[in-house]
Amino acid sequence: MSVQGIEVADLTTAASLEEKKKLRKHFGRFDIFFFLICTIVGVDTIGQMASNGAQGFLWLVFMCVFFFIPYGLFTAELGSTFPEEGGAYVWTRMAWGRKVAGLNSIFYWFANPVWIGATLSLLAIQTISDYFFNIEAGSILSYSVGLIYIWFAVLSAVFSFGVGKWIPTIGAFSRIIMIGLFSITTVIYGIQNGLHFPSAGDWKPTWPAFIALVPLVFYNLVGFEVPSSAGDEMKNPKRDVPFTIMRAMLVSILLYGLPVLAIVMVVPAEQISGVSGFLDAIATVFTVYGGAADVMLKFMAFTFIMALVSSGAAWLMGADRTEAIAAIDGTGPRWLGQFSSRYGTPVNVNMASGIVSTLVFFIAVNLGDGSTSAAFSVMIGIVLLFTNLSYLVIFPAIVKLRKSHAHANRPYAVPGGMAGVWAVAIITTFWSAFASLTGIFPGLFSNGKILDDSALPEGVTRGQYTSYVFIAIGVTLLVGVIFYYLGGSTRKELVKDPQVPAE
């Protein structure tokens, strides 16, 4: 379908052009680089990877080669060729149309406020309680710390990039300092106490480790496209996006690989557990500092908290902009996409994210144990899978756009022509599908079974889990349909998009 010879998917709305006048160009090469480090390097999962010993490091390296690098090439091409505000939403709209892109944007956006309210805020509370002062569960203090965390992240997204961008920058420096100091200290610890090299058999790839770790590593490594959600706020995206992605790719691999390898080589796997594993490993190796160890641990805990804060803020800045653009492009209620004239940011969707995070936080804190708590935990895990599901629509778009928009100037193109593009699309989409399937069907092909029920959350049956999955997906799709209906009046005013190259 076309209007005056232009494909509808290439048209924008009058509302979108109106709101984009409020945007300001604050986002330079320096900012994009540190923003990428914040969105990709999540310190909350380093311990989980390292707790799997040599297998954790092995599959991390495997996914860096066979997913992370192709993913970086994908984003370098689309982010520099179509550097429009909204990033992945605009790419999917141009490839598949507004209906598909609008529904997909709900999945991409909604997972982030839930992640902040149900995971990061609770981890921040626990870290403060463990290393600074005791916080009793359910106390006024615990609520205060959680709400401060959530709304600090929200307000960081509200302020213009001229101010808010410094939160990801500080967070990136916190990661570099924390992981650098930990890696150096681990070497000192190894010299003093000896190394715990895994045996040769521990390095042999195993199917159970593959099934358990690949979805986790996939989730850790996504985020290259997040800065492109602020494409119109970048100073020179055609030049800066490919440049920063290539450098952030290398630095991110080091920031993940060094601590995991250090833990594997020095700390026995049985001493590392779950989300707190990274801080546990830090506490172990920092004994080399003797009487100064307590002060050093508090410093490291502070950098860990800053990393958590910046992760939430960076993803909110990106995902909220994506949904705001979707709304003013006619796939959501117009008011949700309104940008502030003062700050140049989508304040309404920022506030909506804050409210969702707050509600999820209160539910998580008050449920306690029991079947209701188990059901809530399962639902949270499923919602976090929404990000993986959204990439099933995003990744194949590069093939469609290389064909439908072959005339567009590509400052950077995936090498190898269409063969290279197909390879990148197939590889990235495959891992997205794999991570999504193993999340929807825990225990898939594990322990010699098609579905191993031992992989299910405790107290939850296969039937219950599957029901929760499809209820969550169904409700989200329904919200997307309602949003699309509410955007009908906005879609009536389609105009030529000056940023989409004409045939």
C-alpha positions in Angstrom: 0.0 0.0 0.0 1.3 3.4 -0.9 0.2 7.1 -0.6 1.3 9.4 -3.4 3.8 6.7 -4.5 5.4 6.4 -1.0 5.0 3.2 1.0 2.8 3.7 4.1 5.5 2.1 6.2 7.9 4.8 5.1 5.6 7.6 6.1 5.5 9.2 9.5 2.8 11.2 11.3 2.2 14.9 11.8 2.3 14.2 15.5 5.7 12.6 15.2 7.2 15.6 13.3 5.6 18.0 15.9 7.1 16.2 18.9 10.5 15.8 17.3 10.9 19.5 17.1 11.5 19.3 20.9 14.5 17.1 20.6 18.0 18.3 21.2 21.3 17.0 19.9 23.3 16.1 23.1 24.5 12.6 22.2 28.1 12.5 20.9 30.5 9.6 20.3 31.8 9.7 23.9 28.3 9.4 25.3 27.2 6.7 22.9 30.2 4.5 23.8 29.6 4.7 27.6 25.8 4.3 27.1 26.5 1.0 25.2 28.7 -0.3 28.1 25.9 0.4 30.5 23.2 -1.4 28.5 25.3 -4.4 27.6 27.5 -5.1 30.7 25.2 -6.2 33.5 27.1 -6.8 36.7 24.1 -8.6 38.2 24.7 -11.8 36.1 28.5 -12.1 36.2 28.2 -14.3 39.3 25.6 -16.6 37.7 27.9 -17.2 34.7 31.0 -17.8 36.9 29.1 -20.2 39.2 29.1 -22.6 36.3 32.9 -22.8 36.4 34.8 -23.4 33.2 31.5 -23.9 31.3 30.4 -20.4 32.1 33.5 -18.9 30.5 33.5 -21.4 27.6 29.9 -20.6 26.6 30.5 -16.8 27.1 33.3 -16.9 24.6 31.2 -19.1 22.2 28.3 -16.6 22.2 30.6 -13.6 21.8 31.9 -15.1 18.6 28.7 -16.6 17.3 26.2 -14.0 18.4 27.7 -10.8 19.8 29.8 -9.9 16.8 27.1 -10.6 14.2 24.7 -8.6 16.4 27.1 -5.7 16.4 27.4 -5.7 12.6 23.6 -5.8 12.4 23.2 -2.7 14.6 26.1 -0.8 13.0 24.4 -1.0 9.6 20.8 -0.2 10.6 21.8 2.4 13.3 23.9 4.4 10.8 21.6 3.9 7.7 18.3 4.7 9.5 19.4 6.9 12.4 15.9 8.0 13.4 14.4 8.5 16.9 12.8 5.3 17.9 15.6 3.0 16.6 14.4 -0.6 16.5 10.7 0.5 16.3 11.4 2.5 13.1 13.4 -0.3 11.6 10.6 -2.9 12.2 7.9 -0.5 11.0 9.8 0.1 7.7 10.3 -3.6 7.3 7.0 -5.1 8.5 4.5 -2.3 8.9 2.9 -0.5 11.8 0.8 -3.3 13.2 3.7 -5.6 13.7 6.1 -2.9 14.9 3.5 -1.5 17.3 2.8 -4.9 19.0 6.5 -5.6 19.2 7.3 -2.3 20.8 5.1 -3.2 23.8 7.1 -6.4 24.4 10.4 -4.4 24.0 9.3 -1.6 26.4 7.3 -3.4 29.1 10.1 -5.8 30.2 12.3 -2.9 31.4 10.1 -1.3 34.2 9.3 -4.8 35.4 13.0 -5.7 35.5 13.8 -2.6 37.5 10.9 -3.0 40.0 11.2 -6.8 40.6 15.0 -7.4 40.2 17.3 -4.4 40.2 15.7 -2.5 43.1 15.7 -5.6 45.3 19.3 -6.3 44.5 20.2 -2.7 45.4 18.5 -3.1 48.7 20.3 -6.3 49.5 23.7 -4.9 48.5 23.2 -1.9 50.8 22.0 -4.1 53.6 25.0 -6.5 53.2 27.8 -3.9 53.0 26.6 -0.6 54.5 23.8 -0.8 57.1 21.2 -3.5 57.9 17.8 -3.1 56.2 15.1 -5.2 57.6 12.8 -6.8 55.1 9.5 -5.0 54.9 10.7 -2.0 56.9 10.0 1.6 55.9 13.7 1.9 55.2 13.6 -1.0 52.7 10.6 0.6 50.9 12.4 4.0 50.9 15.6 2.6 49.4 13.7 0.7 46.7 11.6 3.7 45.7 14.6 6.0 45.7 16.3 3.5 43.3 13.3 3.3 41.0 12.6 7.0 40.8 16.2 8.0 40.5 16.4 5.8 37.4 13.1 7.3 36.1 14.2 10.9 36.8 17.5 10.2 35.0 15.4 9.3 32.0 13.3 12.4 32.4 16.1 14.9 32.3 17.5 15.8 28.9 20.4 13.8 27.5 22.6 16.8 28.3 22.1 15.9 32.0 20.7 12.3 32.1 23.5 10.9 29.8 26.0 11.4 32.7 24.3 8.6 34.7 25.3 5.9 32.1 28.7 7.6 31.8 29.3 7.3 35.6 27.9 3.8 35.5 30.3 2.8 32.7 33.3 4.2 34.7 32.1 2.3 37.8 32.1 -1.0 35.8 35.5 -0.4 34.4 37.0 0.5 37.9 35.2 -2.3 39.7 36.1 -5.0 37.2 39.6 -3.7 36.6 40.4 -3.6 40.4 38.8 -7.0 40.9 40.8 -8.6 38.1 44.1 -7.1 39.4 43.3 -8.2 43.0 42.4 -11.7 41.7 45.9 -12.0 40.2 47.4 -11.0 43.6 45.2 -13.4 45.4 46.2 -16.2 43.0 49.9 -15.5 43.6 49.4 -15.6 47.4 47.0 -18.5 47.7 47.4 -20.6 44.5 45.1 -21.1 41.6 42.2 -23.5 41.3 42.5 -24.4 37.7 39.5 -26.4 36.4 40.4 -29.9 35.2 40.6 -30.6 31.5 37.2 -32.3 31.7 35.6 -29.2 33.0 36.4 -27.4 29.8 34.6 -30.0 27.6 31.4 -28.6 26.2 28.3 -30.2 27.7 24.7 -30.1 26.5 23.2 -29.3 30.0 25.6 -26.3 30.4 24.7 -25.2 26.8 21.0 -25.3 27.6 21.4 -23.5 30.9 23.9 -20.8 30.0 23.3 -19.8 26.4 19.9 -18.1 27.1 21.5 -16.3 30.1 24.5 -15.1 28.0 22.2 -14.0 25.2 20.2 -11.9 27.6 23.4 -10.4 29.0 24.8 -9.4 25.5 21.8 -7.6 24.0 21.6 -3.8 24.0 23.5 -2.6 21.0 20.4 -1.0 19.5 19.4 0.9 22.7 21.3 4.2 21.9 19.7 4.3 18.5 16.3 4.9 20.1 17.7 8.4 20.5 18.9 8.7 16.9 17.6 12.3 16.4 19.5 13.3 19.6 22.8 12.1 18.2 25.2 14.6 16.8 26.5 12.4 14.0 25.0 8.9 14.1 26.1 8.0 10.6 29.7 8.3 11.7 29.5 7.6 15.5 27.2 4.5 15.6 29.5 2.1 13.7 32.6 3.6 15.4 31.3 3.2 19.0 29.7 -0.2 18.4 33.0 -1.8 17.3 34.8 -0.4 20.3 32.1 -1.1 22.8 32.0 -4.7 21.4 35.7 -5.3 22.4 35.4 -3.5 25.7 32.2 -5.4 26.7 33.8 -8.8 25.9 36.7 -7.9 28.2 34.4 -6.6 30.9 32.5 -9.8 30.9 35.3 -12.2 30.2 38.0 -11.0 32.6 36.0 -11.3 35.8 34.4 -14.6 34.8 37.8 -16.1 33.9 39.4 -14.6 37.1 36.7 -16.2 39.3 36.9 -19.5 37.5 40.7 -19.6 37.9 40.8 -18.5 41.6 37.6 -19.3 43.4 36.1 -22.8 43.5 32.8 -23.0 41.7 31.0 -24.3 44.8 31.9 -21.0 46.6 30.1 -18.9 44.0 26.3 -18.8 44.0 23.6 -16.9 42.0 23.2 -13.2 41.7 25.4 -12.4 44.7 28.2 -14.5 43.3 30.3 -11.6 41.9 30.3 -9.7 45.3 31.0 -13.0 47.0 34.0 -13.5 44.8 35.2 -9.9 45.5 34.9 -10.5 49.2 37.1 -13.7 48.8 39.9 -12.2 46.9 39.9 -8.8 48.7 41.2 -10.6 51.8 44.7 -9.8 50.4 44.2 -6.2 51.6 44.2 -7.3 55.2 42.8 -4.5 57.5 41.9 -2.4 54.5 39.7 -5.1 53.1 36.4 -3.8 54.7 36.9 -0.3 53.2 37.8 -1.7 49.8 34.7 -3.9 49.9 32.5 -1.0 50.7 34.0 0.9 47.7 33.4 -2.1 45.4 29.8 -2.4 46.7 29.2 1.3 45.9 30.5 0.9 42.4 28.2 -2.2 42.1 25.2 -0.2 43.1 26.1 2.6 40.7 26.3 0.0 37.9 22.8 -1.2 38.9 21.4 2.3 38.9 23.0 3.1 35.5 21.7 -0.2 33.9 18.1 0.6 34.8 18.4 4.3 33.8 20.1 3.5 30.4 17.5 0.9 29.4 14.7 3.1 30.5 16.0 6.0 28.4 16.1 3.7 25.4 13.0 1.6 25.8 10.9 4.5 26.8 11.9 6.5 23.8 11.1 3.5 21.6 7.6 3.2 23.0 7.1 7.0 22.8 7.9 7.1 19.1 5.6 4.1 18.6 2.8 6.1 20.3 3.2 9.3 18.3 3.6 7.2 15.1 0.0 5.9 15.5 0.5 2.6 17.3 -0.3 3.9 20.8 -2.2 6.6 22.6 -1.0 10.0 21.5 -0.4 11.3 25.1 2.0 8.5 25.9 4.4 9.8 23.3 4.4 13.4 24.3 7.9 14.9 24.7 8.7 17.7 27.2 9.4 21.1 25.6 11.7 21.8 28.5 13.7 18.6 28.6 13.2 17.1 25.2 12.3 13.7 26.7 9.2 11.5 26.7 8.0 12.4 30.2 4.6 10.7 30.1 6.0 7.2 29.2 8.8 7.8 31.7 6.2 8.3 34.4 4.3 5.3 33.2 7.4 3.2 33.5 8.0 4.5 37.0 4.4 3.6 38.1 4.7 0.1 36.7 8.1 -0.4 38.4 6.7 0.9 41.7 3.6 -1.4 41.5 5.8 -4.5 40.7 8.2 -3.5 43.5 5.4 -3.4 46.1 4.0 -6.7 45.0 7.4 -8.3 45.1 8.1 -7.1 48.6 4.8 -8.1 50.1 4.0 -11.5 48.6 6.3 -13.5 50.9 6.3 -17.3 50.4 3.6 -19.6 49.1 1.9 -20.4 45.8 1.0 -16.8 45.1 4.6 -15.7 45.4 5.8 -18.6 43.2 3.2 -17.6 40.5 4.4 -14.0 40.7 8.1 -15.0 40.4 7.2 -17.1 37.3 5.3 -14.2 35.7 8.2 -11.9 36.3 10.6 -14.3 34.6 8.2 -14.6 31.7 7.9 -10.8 31.3 11.7 -10.5 31.3 11.6 -12.9 28.3 9.6 -10.3 26.4 12.9 -8.7 25.4 14.1 -11.9 23.8 10.8 -12.3 22.0 11.0 -8.8 20.6 14.2 -9.6 18.8 12.5 -12.2 16.7 10.9 -9.3 14.9 13.9 -6.9 15.0 16.7 -9.1 13.7 15.2 -10.3 10.4 14.4 -6.7 9.5 17.9 -6.2 8.1 17.2 -8.6 5.2 14.0 -6.9 4.3 15.5 -3.4 4.5 18.5 -4.3 2.5 16.1 -5.3 -0.3 13.3 -2.7 0.1 15.6 0.2 0.8 18.6 -0.8 -1.3 18.8 2.8 -2.5 19.5 4.2 1.0 23.1 5.4 1.6 24.8 3.0 4.0 27.8 4.6 5.8 28.5 1.1 7.1 27.2 -2.1 5.6 27.5 -5.7 6.8 30.4 -7.2 4.8 29.8 -9.9 2.3 26.8 -8.4 0.4 23.4 -10.1 0.7 25.1 -13.4 1.8 26.6 -11.5 4.8 23.3 -9.9 5.6 21.5 -13.3 5.5 24.1 -14.8 7.7 23.8 -12.1 10.3 20.0 -12.2 10.2 19.9 -16.0 10.5 22.5 -16.2 13.3 20.9 -13.5 15.5 17.4 -14.6 14.9 18.3 -18.2 15.7 19.7 -17.3 19.1 16.8 -15.1 19.9 14.4 -18.0 19.0 16.5 -20.4 21.1 16.6 -18.2 24.1 12.9 -17.6 23.9 12.0 -21.3 23.5 14.1 -22.3 26.5 12.5 -19.6 28.5 9.0 -20.5 27.5 9.7 -24.3 27.9 12.2 -24.7 30.7 14.2 -27.9 30.6 13.9 -28.2 26.8 16.0 -31.1 25.6 17.7 -31.4 29.0 18.8 -34.7 30.7 17.8 -36.8 27.8 14.2 -35.5 27.8 12.2 -33.3 25.5 11.0 -31.4 28.6 12.7 -31.9 31.9 10.3 -30.8 34.7 13.2 -30.5 37.2 14.1 -27.2 35.4 10.7 -25.7 36.5 10.5 -23.2 39.4 9.9 -25.1 42.7 6.2 -25.7 43.3 5.1 -25.0 39.8 3.8 -27.7 37.4 4.4 -27.8 33.7 0.8 -27.0 33.0 0.8 -24.0 35.3 4.0 -22.6 33.9 2.7 -23.0 30.3 -0.5 -21.3 31.2 1.3 -18.4 32.8 3.4 -18.0 29.7 0.5 -17.8 27.3 -1.6 -15.7 29.6 1.3 -13.1 29.9 1.9 -13.1 26.1 -1.8 -13.0 25.4 -2.5 -10.1 27.7 0.5 -8.1 26.3 -0.8 -8.7 22.7 -4.2 -7.5 23.8 -2.7 -4.3 25.2 -0.9 -3.9 21.9 -4.1 -4.2 20.0 -5.8 -1.7 22.3 -2.9 0.7 21.9 -3.1 0.4 18.1 -6.8 1.2 18.2 -6.1 4.2 20.3 -3.6 5.4 17.8 -6.1 5.5 15.0 -6.7 9.2 15.0 -2.9 9.8 14.9 -2.5 7.5 11.9 -5.0 9.5 9.9 -2.4 12.3 9.5 0.4 10.5 7.6 3.1 12.7 6.0 6.4 12.2 4.2 9.2 11.3 6.6 12.1 13.5 5.7 14.6 11.1 7.3 13.6 8.1 5.2 15.5 8.1 1.9 13.3 8.4 -1.1 13.6 5.8 -4.0 
